[in-house]
Amino acid sequence: MKRKHVPGVGFCYFNREIQKSVRMDKDIYAYIMQIEGKHFSDRLENLVLDHARLTGHLDDII
């Protein structure tokens, strides 16, 4: 189980790691790489969390 800090919420425990392969163009990859995070998967996860927070759906994924 991975512990992740979510600003404004505290620390959350995610049930499991999920590994999938996705194809994307270089522009989408560059956009994701601008997000804060240590690795690509951390950056993508932070992007999803930010979107959920902005749309009021954070409780749906945490």
All heavy atoms as TSV, in Angstrom:
chain	resi	resn	atom	element	x	y	z
A	1	MET	N	N	0.838	-1.164	0.000
A	1	MET	CA	C	0.000	0.000	0.000
A	1	MET	C	C	0.893	1.241	0.000
A	1	MET	O	O	1.815	1.326	0.772
A	1	MET	CB	C	-0.887	-0.029	1.229
A	1	MET	CG	C	-2.134	0.724	1.050
A	1	MET	SD	S	-3.277	0.577	2.448
A	1	MET	CE	C	-3.455	-1.167	2.619
A	2	LYS	N	N	0.609	2.198	-0.828
A	2	LYS	CA	C	1.436	3.381	-0.986
A	2	LYS	C	C	0.795	4.571	-0.286
A	2	LYS	O	O	-0.388	4.835	-0.444
A	2	LYS	CB	C	1.604	3.685	-2.469
A	2	LYS	CG	C	2.518	4.826	-2.757
A	2	LYS	CD	C	2.660	4.994	-4.267
A	2	LYS	CE	C	3.563	6.145	-4.590
A	2	LYS	NZ	N	3.632	6.395	-6.017
A	3	ARG	N	N	1.587	5.269	0.506
A	3	ARG	CA	C	1.102	6.465	1.195
A	3	ARG	C	C	1.435	7.681	0.347
A	3	ARG	O	O	2.552	7.851	-0.099
A	3	ARG	CB	C	1.777	6.570	2.556
A	3	ARG	CG	C	1.253	7.668	3.398
A	3	ARG	CD	C	1.868	7.556	4.763
A	3	ARG	NE	N	2.317	8.883	5.134
A	3	ARG	CZ	C	2.757	9.202	6.320
A	3	ARG	NH1	N	2.875	8.296	7.251
A	3	ARG	NH2	N	3.123	10.421	6.591
A	4	LYS	N	N	0.477	8.520	0.104
A	4	LYS	CA	C	0.649	9.678	-0.765
A	4	LYS	C	C	0.115	10.916	-0.077
A	4	LYS	O	O	-0.962	10.879	0.499
A	4	LYS	CB	C	-0.113	9.434	-2.076
A	4	LYS	CG	C	-0.044	10.547	-3.060
A	4	LYS	CD	C	1.090	10.351	-3.991
A	4	LYS	CE	C	1.071	11.402	-5.072
A	4	LYS	NZ	N	2.238	11.392	-5.864
A	5	HIS	N	N	0.874	12.006	-0.105
A	5	HIS	CA	C	0.404	13.263	0.460
A	5	HIS	C	C	-0.453	13.984	-0.568
A	5	HIS	O	O	-0.029	14.200	-1.694
A	5	HIS	CB	C	1.574	14.158	0.857
A	5	HIS	CG	C	1.128	15.463	1.414
A	5	HIS	ND1	N	1.123	16.617	0.665
A	5	HIS	CD2	C	0.620	15.795	2.623
A	5	HIS	CE1	C	0.665	17.610	1.406
A	5	HIS	NE2	N	0.357	17.131	2.596
A	6	VAL	N	N	-1.652	14.329	-0.173
A	6	VAL	CA	C	-2.563	15.072	-1.040
A	6	VAL	C	C	-2.793	16.425	-0.370
A	6	VAL	O	O	-3.388	16.494	0.696
A	6	VAL	CB	C	-3.903	14.335	-1.228
A	6	VAL	CG1	C	-4.840	15.130	-2.109
A	6	VAL	CG2	C	-3.663	12.950	-1.803
A	7	PRO	N	N	-2.272	17.514	-0.964
A	7	PRO	CA	C	-2.429	18.834	-0.347
A	7	PRO	C	C	-3.890	19.168	-0.063
A	7	PRO	O	O	-4.758	18.952	-0.892
A	7	PRO	CB	C	-1.849	19.785	-1.402
A	7	PRO	CG	C	-0.914	18.936	-2.192
A	7	PRO	CD	C	-1.528	17.570	-2.215
A	8	GLY	N	N	-4.133	19.662	1.132
A	8	GLY	CA	C	-5.492	20.024	1.534
A	8	GLY	C	C	-6.267	18.874	2.130
A	8	GLY	O	O	-7.305	19.065	2.732
A	9	VAL	N	N	-5.773	17.650	1.985
A	9	VAL	CA	C	-6.471	16.479	2.514
A	9	VAL	C	C	-5.627	15.791	3.574
A	9	VAL	O	O	-6.124	15.313	4.572
A	9	VAL	CB	C	-6.819	15.480	1.388
A	9	VAL	CG1	C	-7.463	14.227	1.954
A	9	VAL	CG2	C	-7.747	16.131	0.383
A	10	GLY	N	N	-4.322	15.732	3.378
A	10	GLY	CA	C	-3.429	15.032	4.288
A	10	GLY	C	C	-2.799	13.860	3.578
A	10	GLY	O	O	-2.464	13.939	2.406
A	11	PHE	N	N	-2.643	12.766	4.303
A	11	PHE	CA	C	-2.058	11.566	3.717
A	11	PHE	C	C	-3.140	10.545	3.414
A	11	PHE	O	O	-4.055	10.345	4.206
A	11	PHE	CB	C	-1.025	10.938	4.651
A	11	PHE	CG	C	0.255	11.709	4.697
A	11	PHE	CD1	C	0.481	12.632	5.696
A	11	PHE	CD2	C	1.223	11.521	3.732
A	11	PHE	CE1	C	1.652	13.360	5.730
A	11	PHE	CE2	C	2.402	12.243	3.751
A	11	PHE	CZ	C	2.612	13.169	4.759
A	12	CYS	N	N	-3.045	9.937	2.262
A	12	CYS	CA	C	-4.015	8.930	1.833
A	12	CYS	C	C	-3.281	7.645	1.513
A	12	CYS	O	O	-2.133	7.666	1.092
A	12	CYS	CB	C	-4.762	9.394	0.582
A	12	CYS	SG	S	-5.665	10.916	0.846
A	13	TYR	N	N	-3.939	6.557	1.697
A	13	TYR	CA	C	-3.374	5.258	1.361
A	13	TYR	C	C	-4.116	4.702	0.160
A	13	TYR	O	O	-5.326	4.557	0.176
A	13	TYR	CB	C	-3.494	4.286	2.537
A	13	TYR	CG	C	-2.603	4.666	3.692
A	13	TYR	CD1	C	-3.056	5.479	4.709
A	13	TYR	CD2	C	-1.296	4.218	3.733
A	13	TYR	CE1	C	-2.225	5.843	5.751
A	13	TYR	CE2	C	-0.452	4.571	4.767
A	13	TYR	CZ	C	-0.932	5.385	5.780
A	13	TYR	OH	O	-0.096	5.742	6.803
A	14	PHE	N	N	-3.366	4.444	-0.902
A	14	PHE	CA	C	-3.958	3.864	-2.095
A	14	PHE	C	C	-3.840	2.351	-1.982
A	14	PHE	O	O	-2.831	1.829	-1.525
A	14	PHE	CB	C	-3.262	4.390	-3.345
A	14	PHE	CG	C	-3.537	5.852	-3.570
A	14	PHE	CD1	C	-2.700	6.827	-3.053
A	14	PHE	CD2	C	-4.654	6.250	-4.265
A	14	PHE	CE1	C	-2.967	8.172	-3.235
A	14	PHE	CE2	C	-4.930	7.601	-4.463
A	14	PHE	CZ	C	-4.083	8.554	-3.937
A	15	ASN	N	N	-4.869	1.652	-2.393
A	15	ASN	CA	C	-4.945	0.212	-2.205
A	15	ASN	C	C	-3.850	-0.565	-2.913
A	15	ASN	O	O	-3.306	-1.502	-2.362
A	15	ASN	CB	C	-6.302	-0.312	-2.655
A	15	ASN	CG	C	-7.409	0.144	-1.743
A	15	ASN	OD1	O	-7.165	0.389	-0.565
A	15	ASN	ND2	N	-8.604	0.266	-2.263
A	16	ARG	N	N	-3.521	-0.194	-4.128
A	16	ARG	CA	C	-2.536	-0.969	-4.869
A	16	ARG	C	C	-1.977	-0.146	-6.009
A	16	ARG	O	O	-2.549	0.855	-6.413
A	16	ARG	CB	C	-3.152	-2.244	-5.415
A	16	ARG	CG	C	-4.306	-1.985	-6.361
A	16	ARG	CD	C	-5.051	-3.266	-6.703
A	16	ARG	NE	N	-6.304	-2.919	-7.315
A	16	ARG	CZ	C	-6.625	-3.222	-8.549
A	16	ARG	NH1	N	-5.813	-3.912	-9.291
A	16	ARG	NH2	N	-7.784	-2.884	-9.049
A	17	GLU	N	N	-0.865	-0.597	-6.486
A	17	GLU	CA	C	-0.265	0.028	-7.656
A	17	GLU	C	C	-0.925	-0.565	-8.900
A	17	GLU	O	O	-1.205	-1.763	-8.960
A	17	GLU	CB	C	1.231	-0.270	-7.713
A	17	GLU	CG	C	2.010	0.339	-6.573
A	17	GLU	CD	C	2.100	1.854	-6.663
A	17	GLU	OE1	O	2.191	2.378	-7.785
A	17	GLU	OE2	O	2.066	2.496	-5.615
A	18	ILE	N	N	-1.177	0.267	-9.880
A	18	ILE	CA	C	-1.748	-0.195	-11.138
A	18	ILE	C	C	-0.772	0.158	-12.245
A	18	ILE	O	O	-0.339	1.300	-12.349
A	18	ILE	CB	C	-3.115	0.449	-11.411
A	18	ILE	CG1	C	-4.100	0.075	-10.312
A	18	ILE	CG2	C	-3.636	0.039	-12.783
A	18	ILE	CD1	C	-5.418	0.785	-10.401
A	19	GLN	N	N	-0.404	-0.806	-13.033
A	19	GLN	CA	C	0.514	-0.557	-14.133
A	19	GLN	C	C	-0.192	-0.851	-15.451
A	19	GLN	O	O	-0.710	-1.939	-15.653
A	19	GLN	CB	C	1.760	-1.417	-13.997
A	19	GLN	CG	C	2.575	-1.076	-12.775
A	19	GLN	CD	C	3.840	-1.888	-12.691
A	19	GLN	OE1	O	4.099	-2.749	-13.508
A	19	GLN	NE2	N	4.623	-1.605	-11.691
A	20	LYS	N	N	-0.227	0.151	-16.293
A	20	LYS	CA	C	-0.842	0.026	-17.614
A	20	LYS	C	C	0.055	0.708	-18.625
A	20	LYS	O	O	0.866	1.555	-18.291
A	20	LYS	CB	C	-2.223	0.694	-17.646
A	20	LYS	CG	C	-3.247	0.041	-16.757
A	20	LYS	CD	C	-3.708	-1.243	-17.349
A	20	LYS	CE	C	-4.732	-1.902	-16.457
A	20	LYS	NZ	N	-5.156	-3.160	-16.957
A	21	SER	N	N	-0.122	0.354	-19.849
A	21	SER	CA	C	0.614	0.972	-20.931
A	21	SER	C	C	-0.338	1.860	-21.722
A	21	SER	O	O	-1.450	1.449	-22.043
A	21	SER	CB	C	1.193	-0.111	-21.843
A	21	SER	OG	O	1.822	0.466	-22.948
A	22	VAL	N	N	0.085	3.092	-21.980
A	22	VAL	CA	C	-0.738	4.006	-22.774
A	22	VAL	C	C	0.126	4.618	-23.876
A	22	VAL	O	O	1.333	4.754	-23.730
A	22	VAL	CB	C	-1.357	5.131	-21.920
A	22	VAL	CG1	C	-2.335	4.584	-20.913
A	22	VAL	CG2	C	-0.289	5.943	-21.223
A	23	ARG	N	N	-0.519	4.979	-24.969
A	23	ARG	CA	C	0.171	5.656	-26.063
A	23	ARG	C	C	-0.291	7.103	-26.072
A	23	ARG	O	O	-1.474	7.380	-25.899
A	23	ARG	CB	C	-0.160	5.003	-27.401
A	23	ARG	CG	C	0.388	3.610	-27.513
A	23	ARG	CD	C	-0.068	2.992	-28.825
A	23	ARG	NE	N	0.293	1.605	-28.846
A	23	ARG	CZ	C	1.224	1.084	-29.621
A	23	ARG	NH1	N	1.881	1.867	-30.458
A	23	ARG	NH2	N	1.509	-0.181	-29.576
A	24	MET	N	N	0.642	8.006	-26.263
A	24	MET	CA	C	0.299	9.416	-26.317
A	24	MET	C	C	1.274	10.130	-27.229
A	24	MET	O	O	2.388	9.656	-27.452
A	24	MET	CB	C	0.313	10.027	-24.921
A	24	MET	CG	C	1.674	9.996	-24.250
A	24	MET	SD	S	1.632	10.499	-22.545
A	24	MET	CE	C	0.845	9.094	-21.797
A	25	ASP	N	N	0.848	11.260	-27.725
A	25	ASP	CA	C	1.772	12.007	-28.579
A	25	ASP	C	C	2.724	12.831	-27.711
A	25	ASP	O	O	2.553	12.944	-26.494
A	25	ASP	CB	C	1.027	12.857	-29.597
A	25	ASP	CG	C	0.218	13.989	-28.979
A	25	ASP	OD1	O	0.521	14.413	-27.851
A	25	ASP	OD2	O	-0.712	14.464	-29.644
A	26	LYS	N	N	3.711	13.421	-28.339
A	26	LYS	CA	C	4.772	14.110	-27.607
A	26	LYS	C	C	4.256	15.344	-26.872
A	26	LYS	O	O	4.794	15.713	-25.823
A	26	LYS	CB	C	5.911	14.476	-28.540
A	26	LYS	CG	C	5.527	15.441	-29.631
A	26	LYS	CD	C	6.675	15.765	-30.543
A	26	LYS	CE	C	6.164	16.722	-31.615
A	26	LYS	NZ	N	7.191	17.229	-32.449
A	27	ASP	N	N	3.208	15.984	-27.372
A	27	ASP	CA	C	2.660	17.165	-26.710
A	27	ASP	C	C	1.994	16.805	-25.380
A	27	ASP	O	O	2.141	17.523	-24.388
A	27	ASP	CB	C	1.658	17.878	-27.616
A	27	ASP	CG	C	2.315	18.459	-28.860
A	27	ASP	OD1	O	3.509	18.818	-28.788
A	27	ASP	OD2	O	1.633	18.535	-29.904
A	28	ILE	N	N	1.257	15.719	-25.364
A	28	ILE	CA	C	0.621	15.264	-24.127
A	28	ILE	C	C	1.687	14.834	-23.128
A	28	ILE	O	O	1.617	15.164	-21.941
A	28	ILE	CB	C	-0.380	14.124	-24.409
A	28	ILE	CG1	C	-1.541	14.662	-25.231
A	28	ILE	CG2	C	-0.869	13.494	-23.106
A	28	ILE	CD1	C	-2.498	13.610	-25.718
A	29	TYR	N	N	2.698	14.107	-23.597
A	29	TYR	CA	C	3.795	13.692	-22.728
A	29	TYR	C	C	4.498	14.910	-22.130
A	29	TYR	O	O	4.770	14.950	-20.922
A	29	TYR	CB	C	4.792	12.835	-23.510
A	29	TYR	CG	C	5.976	12.402	-22.688
A	29	TYR	CD1	C	5.873	11.331	-21.805
A	29	TYR	CD2	C	7.189	13.064	-22.792
A	29	TYR	CE1	C	6.965	10.932	-21.043
A	29	TYR	CE2	C	8.280	12.676	-22.030
A	29	TYR	CZ	C	8.162	11.615	-21.163
A	29	TYR	OH	O	9.239	11.225	-20.401
A	30	ALA	N	N	4.753	15.925	-22.933
A	30	ALA	CA	C	5.416	17.139	-22.451
A	30	ALA	C	C	4.555	17.847	-21.405
A	30	ALA	O	O	5.076	18.361	-20.405
A	30	ALA	CB	C	5.719	18.071	-23.615
A	31	TYR	N	N	3.242	17.873	-21.608
A	31	TYR	CA	C	2.341	18.498	-20.645
A	31	TYR	C	C	2.398	17.765	-19.306
A	31	TYR	O	O	2.500	18.392	-18.247
A	31	TYR	CB	C	0.912	18.510	-21.184
A	31	TYR	CG	C	-0.076	19.129	-20.231
A	31	TYR	CD1	C	-0.175	20.502	-20.118
A	31	TYR	CD2	C	-0.902	18.328	-19.443
A	31	TYR	CE1	C	-1.076	21.080	-19.233
A	31	TYR	CE2	C	-1.795	18.891	-18.558
A	31	TYR	CZ	C	-1.880	20.268	-18.451
A	31	TYR	OH	O	-2.774	20.825	-17.565
A	32	ILE	N	N	2.341	16.440	-19.331
A	32	ILE	CA	C	2.393	15.649	-18.102
A	32	ILE	C	C	3.725	15.846	-17.394
A	32	ILE	O	O	3.786	15.934	-16.166
A	32	ILE	CB	C	2.122	14.159	-18.402
A	32	ILE	CG1	C	0.671	13.984	-18.868
A	32	ILE	CG2	C	2.400	13.286	-17.183
A	32	ILE	CD1	C	0.349	12.625	-19.409
A	33	MET	N	N	4.804	15.961	-18.152
A	33	MET	CA	C	6.128	16.116	-17.545
A	33	MET	C	C	6.305	17.479	-16.874
A	33	MET	O	O	7.230	17.667	-16.104
A	33	MET	CB	C	7.221	15.880	-18.587
A	33	MET	CG	C	7.284	14.440	-19.073
A	33	MET	SD	S	7.404	13.213	-17.753
A	33	MET	CE	C	9.084	13.455	-17.220
A	34	GLN	N	N	5.406	18.431	-17.124
A	34	GLN	CA	C	5.461	19.728	-16.450
A	34	GLN	C	C	4.845	19.685	-15.055
A	34	GLN	O	O	5.068	20.577	-14.255
A	34	GLN	CB	C	4.722	20.785	-17.271
A	34	GLN	CG	C	5.367	21.090	-18.586
A	34	GLN	CD	C	4.537	22.076	-19.391
A	34	GLN	OE1	O	3.609	22.706	-18.888
A	34	GLN	NE2	N	4.884	22.199	-20.664
A	35	ILE	N	N	4.070	18.644	-14.771
A	35	ILE	CA	C	3.398	18.509	-13.481
A	35	ILE	C	C	4.430	18.102	-12.433
A	35	ILE	O	O	5.407	17.413	-12.722
A	35	ILE	CB	C	2.275	17.435	-13.572
A	35	ILE	CG1	C	1.314	17.750	-14.718
A	35	ILE	CG2	C	1.545	17.271	-12.254
A	35	ILE	CD1	C	0.551	19.030	-14.577
A	36	GLU	N	N	4.200	18.505	-11.178
A	36	GLU	CA	C	5.113	18.164	-10.092
A	36	GLU	C	C	5.106	16.652	-9.837
A	36	GLU	O	O	4.051	16.026	-9.821
A	36	GLU	CB	C	4.685	18.893	-8.813
A	36	GLU	CG	C	5.590	18.642	-7.639
A	36	GLU	CD	C	5.109	19.366	-6.396
A	36	GLU	OE1	O	4.332	20.326	-6.519
A	36	GLU	OE2	O	5.514	18.943	-5.309
A	37	GLY	N	N	6.267	16.083	-9.646
A	37	GLY	CA	C	6.397	14.665	-9.345
A	37	GLY	C	C	7.786	14.165	-9.662
A	37	GLY	O	O	8.520	14.780	-10.445
A	38	LYS	N	N	8.135	13.050	-9.057
A	38	LYS	CA	C	9.477	12.492	-9.224
A	38	LYS	C	C	9.590	11.658	-10.503
A	38	LYS	O	O	10.586	11.716	-11.199
A	38	LYS	CB	C	9.809	11.641	-8.003
A	38	LYS	CG	C	11.235	11.188	-7.921
A	38	LYS	CD	C	11.504	10.499	-6.600
A	38	LYS	CE	C	12.969	10.105	-6.493
A	38	LYS	NZ	N	13.233	9.442	-5.223
A	39	HIS	N	N	8.568	10.873	-10.789
A	39	HIS	CA	C	8.556	9.985	-11.956
A	39	HIS	C	C	7.311	10.267	-12.789
A	39	HIS	O	O	6.385	10.933	-12.337
A	39	HIS	CB	C	8.538	8.516	-11.520
A	39	HIS	CG	C	9.658	8.155	-10.607
A	39	HIS	ND1	N	10.952	8.051	-11.034
A	39	HIS	CD2	C	9.666	7.892	-9.286
A	39	HIS	CE1	C	11.720	7.721	-10.021
A	39	HIS	NE2	N	10.964	7.626	-8.941
A	40	PHE	N	N	7.272	9.711	-13.988
A	40	PHE	CA	C	6.123	9.924	-14.873
A	40	PHE	C	C	4.821	9.503	-14.196
A	40	PHE	O	O	3.830	10.236	-14.234
A	40	PHE	CB	C	6.305	9.159	-16.183
A	40	PHE	CG	C	5.123	9.299	-17.104
A	40	PHE	CD1	C	4.993	10.410	-17.917
A	40	PHE	CD2	C	4.132	8.331	-17.141
A	40	PHE	CE1	C	3.902	10.563	-18.755
A	40	PHE	CE2	C	3.033	8.468	-17.967
A	40	PHE	CZ	C	2.927	9.581	-18.775
A	41	SER	N	N	4.810	8.347	-13.551
A	41	SER	CA	C	3.571	7.862	-12.938
A	41	SER	C	C	3.130	8.775	-11.795
A	41	SER	O	O	1.931	8.994	-11.601
A	41	SER	CB	C	3.718	6.416	-12.464
A	41	SER	OG	O	4.781	6.301	-11.551
A	42	ASP	N	N	4.084	9.333	-11.030
A	42	ASP	CA	C	3.730	10.285	-9.974
A	42	ASP	C	C	3.127	11.548	-10.569
A	42	ASP	O	O	2.166	12.105	-10.040
A	42	ASP	CB	C	4.962	10.671	-9.156
A	42	ASP	CG	C	5.490	9.534	-8.314
A	42	ASP	OD1	O	4.710	8.613	-7.990
A	42	ASP	OD2	O	6.690	9.554	-7.990
A	43	ARG	N	N	3.686	12.004	-11.675
A	43	ARG	CA	C	3.187	13.215	-12.326
A	43	ARG	C	C	1.773	12.986	-12.868
A	43	ARG	O	O	0.888	13.837	-12.717
A	43	ARG	CB	C	4.120	13.624	-13.461
A	43	ARG	CG	C	5.479	14.049	-12.962
A	43	ARG	CD	C	6.462	14.146	-14.123
A	43	ARG	NE	N	7.816	14.236	-13.651
A	43	ARG	CZ	C	8.549	15.329	-13.702
A	43	ARG	NH1	N	8.063	16.433	-14.225
A	43	ARG	NH2	N	9.771	15.332	-13.240
A	44	LEU	N	N	1.549	11.844	-13.482
A	44	LEU	CA	C	0.217	11.527	-14.014
A	44	LEU	C	C	-0.794	11.407	-12.869
A	44	LEU	O	O	-1.914	11.911	-12.959
A	44	LEU	CB	C	0.272	10.234	-14.833
A	44	LEU	CG	C	-1.007	9.820	-15.529
A	44	LEU	CD1	C	-1.494	10.903	-16.488
A	44	LEU	CD2	C	-0.799	8.513	-16.277
A	45	GLU	N	N	-0.397	10.775	-11.785
A	45	GLU	CA	C	-1.267	10.652	-10.619
A	45	GLU	C	C	-1.606	12.034	-10.053
A	45	GLU	O	O	-2.766	12.304	-9.722
A	45	GLU	CB	C	-0.577	9.800	-9.553
A	45	GLU	CG	C	-1.422	9.529	-8.335
A	45	GLU	CD	C	-0.709	8.624	-7.361
A	45	GLU	OE1	O	-0.160	7.584	-7.783
A	45	GLU	OE2	O	-0.710	8.970	-6.165
A	46	ASN	N	N	-0.619	12.915	-9.960
A	46	ASN	CA	C	-0.873	14.266	-9.466
A	46	ASN	C	C	-1.800	15.044	-10.389
A	46	ASN	O	O	-2.637	15.823	-9.922
A	46	ASN	CB	C	0.443	15.029	-9.281
A	46	ASN	CG	C	1.228	14.517	-8.100
A	46	ASN	OD1	O	0.669	13.962	-7.168
A	46	ASN	ND2	N	2.529	14.698	-8.137
A	47	LEU	N	N	-1.685	14.826	-11.677
A	47	LEU	CA	C	-2.584	15.464	-12.642
A	47	LEU	C	C	-4.027	15.014	-12.406
A	47	LEU	O	O	-4.953	15.829	-12.382
A	47	LEU	CB	C	-2.149	15.140	-14.072
A	47	LEU	CG	C	-3.008	15.704	-15.188
A	47	LEU	CD1	C	-2.967	17.218	-15.194
A	47	LEU	CD2	C	-2.532	15.160	-16.529
A	48	VAL	N	N	-4.222	13.731	-12.200
A	48	VAL	CA	C	-5.562	13.192	-11.937
A	48	VAL	C	C	-6.114	13.743	-10.621
A	48	VAL	O	O	-7.276	14.156	-10.539
A	48	VAL	CB	C	-5.536	11.647	-11.919
A	48	VAL	CG1	C	-6.860	11.083	-11.423
A	48	VAL	CG2	C	-5.207	11.108	-13.300
A	49	LEU	N	N	-5.268	13.788	-9.575
A	49	LEU	CA	C	-5.709	14.320	-8.281
A	49	LEU	C	C	-6.060	15.803	-8.382
A	49	LEU	O	O	-7.063	16.241	-7.807
A	49	LEU	CB	C	-4.625	14.109	-7.224
A	49	LEU	CG	C	-4.404	12.665	-6.788
A	49	LEU	CD1	C	-3.166	12.563	-5.909
A	49	LEU	CD2	C	-5.619	12.128	-6.058
A	50	ASP	N	N	-5.262	16.573	-9.101
A	50	ASP	CA	C	-5.561	17.995	-9.284
A	50	ASP	C	C	-6.886	18.183	-10.014
A	50	ASP	O	O	-7.696	19.027	-9.633
A	50	ASP	CB	C	-4.444	18.693	-10.060
A	50	ASP	CG	C	-3.195	18.892	-9.230
A	50	ASP	OD1	O	-3.258	18.738	-7.987
A	50	ASP	OD2	O	-2.143	19.180	-9.830
A	51	HIS	N	N	-7.119	17.392	-11.047
A	51	HIS	CA	C	-8.381	17.488	-11.782
A	51	HIS	C	C	-9.561	17.120	-10.887
A	51	HIS	O	O	-10.595	17.802	-10.891
A	51	HIS	CB	C	-8.351	16.585	-13.013
A	51	HIS	CG	C	-9.603	16.666	-13.813
A	51	HIS	ND1	N	-10.664	15.819	-13.614
A	51	HIS	CD2	C	-9.977	17.516	-14.800
A	51	HIS	CE1	C	-11.633	16.125	-14.431
A	51	HIS	NE2	N	-11.241	17.147	-15.177
A	52	ALA	N	N	-9.411	16.073	-10.111
A	52	ALA	CA	C	-10.485	15.654	-9.206
A	52	ALA	C	C	-10.766	16.737	-8.169
A	52	ALA	O	O	-11.929	17.015	-7.848
A	52	ALA	CB	C	-10.108	14.338	-8.523
A	53	ARG	N	N	-9.720	17.353	-7.656
A	53	ARG	CA	C	-9.895	18.413	-6.676
A	53	ARG	C	C	-10.617	19.614	-7.294
A	53	ARG	O	O	-11.538	20.171	-6.700
A	53	ARG	CB	C	-8.538	18.848	-6.130
A	53	ARG	CG	C	-8.615	19.786	-4.962
A	53	ARG	CD	C	-7.253	20.212	-4.421
A	53	ARG	NE	N	-6.419	19.097	-4.027
A	53	ARG	CZ	C	-5.372	18.649	-4.741
A	53	ARG	NH1	N	-5.032	19.222	-5.873
A	53	ARG	NH2	N	-4.653	17.629	-4.328
A	54	LEU	N	N	-10.216	20.001	-8.494
A	54	LEU	CA	C	-10.822	21.164	-9.155
A	54	LEU	C	C	-12.287	20.930	-9.542
A	54	LEU	O	O	-13.064	21.866	-9.589
A	54	LEU	CB	C	-10.022	21.532	-10.406
A	54	LEU	CG	C	-8.649	22.151	-10.148
A	54	LEU	CD1	C	-7.876	22.284	-11.451
A	54	LEU	CD2	C	-8.791	23.499	-9.469
A	55	THR	N	N	-12.638	19.690	-9.819
A	55	THR	CA	C	-14.008	19.384	-10.232
A	55	THR	C	C	-14.879	18.909	-9.083
A	55	THR	O	O	-16.048	18.568	-9.281
A	55	THR	CB	C	-14.014	18.318	-11.346
A	55	THR	OG1	O	-13.365	17.134	-10.876
A	55	THR	CG2	C	-13.314	18.828	-12.595
A	56	GLY	N	N	-14.313	18.857	-7.871
A	56	GLY	CA	C	-15.090	18.442	-6.708
A	56	GLY	C	C	-15.314	16.960	-6.594
A	56	GLY	O	O	-16.243	16.514	-5.919
A	57	HIS	N	N	-14.477	16.150	-7.239
A	57	HIS	CA	C	-14.635	14.697	-7.213
A	57	HIS	C	C	-13.509	13.993	-6.468
A	57	HIS	O	O	-13.291	12.805	-6.665
A	57	HIS	CB	C	-14.724	14.150	-8.629
A	57	HIS	CG	C	-16.003	14.513	-9.306
A	57	HIS	ND1	N	-16.163	15.685	-9.992
A	57	HIS	CD2	C	-17.184	13.852	-9.382
A	57	HIS	CE1	C	-17.392	15.738	-10.475
A	57	HIS	NE2	N	-18.026	14.648	-10.109
A	58	LEU	N	N	-12.796	14.704	-5.620
A	58	LEU	CA	C	-11.669	14.107	-4.901
A	58	LEU	C	C	-12.106	12.932	-4.028
A	58	LEU	O	O	-11.413	11.924	-3.944
A	58	LEU	CB	C	-10.949	15.165	-4.069
A	58	LEU	CG	C	-9.610	14.778	-3.473
A	58	LEU	CD1	C	-8.636	14.365	-4.578
A	58	LEU	CD2	C	-9.035	15.912	-2.654
A	59	ASP	N	N	-13.282	13.041	-3.416
A	59	ASP	CA	C	-13.789	11.957	-2.558
A	59	ASP	C	C	-14.071	10.682	-3.361
A	59	ASP	O	O	-14.091	9.595	-2.802
A	59	ASP	CB	C	-15.045	12.381	-1.820
A	59	ASP	CG	C	-14.759	13.423	-0.756
A	59	ASP	OD1	O	-13.596	13.508	-0.302
A	59	ASP	OD2	O	-15.695	14.162	-0.385
A	60	ASP	N	N	-14.294	10.832	-4.648
A	60	ASP	CA	C	-14.578	9.662	-5.492
A	60	ASP	C	C	-13.361	8.778	-5.707
A	60	ASP	O	O	-13.498	7.587	-5.995
A	60	ASP	CB	C	-15.111	10.093	-6.852
A	60	ASP	CG	C	-16.465	10.767	-6.758
A	60	ASP	OD1	O	-17.144	10.596	-5.725
A	60	ASP	OD2	O	-16.822	11.482	-7.706
A	61	ILE	N	N	-12.152	9.345	-5.599
A	61	ILE	CA	C	-10.964	8.552	-5.886
A	61	ILE	C	C	-10.088	8.312	-4.665
A	61	ILE	O	O	-9.145	7.559	-4.737
A	61	ILE	CB	C	-10.129	9.191	-7.011
A	61	ILE	CG1	C	-9.659	10.587	-6.633
A	61	ILE	CG2	C	-10.903	9.215	-8.300
A	61	ILE	CD1	C	-8.695	11.197	-7.624
A	62	ILE	N	N	-10.380	8.961	-3.550
A	62	ILE	CA	C	-9.564	8.755	-2.341
A	62	ILE	C	C	-10.367	8.003	-1.330
A	62	ILE	O	O	-11.489	8.235	-1.088
A	62	ILE	CB	C	-9.078	10.103	-1.773
A	62	ILE	CG1	C	-8.155	10.754	-2.780
A	62	ILE	CG2	C	-8.401	9.910	-0.451
A	62	ILE	CD1	C	-7.594	12.075	-2.366
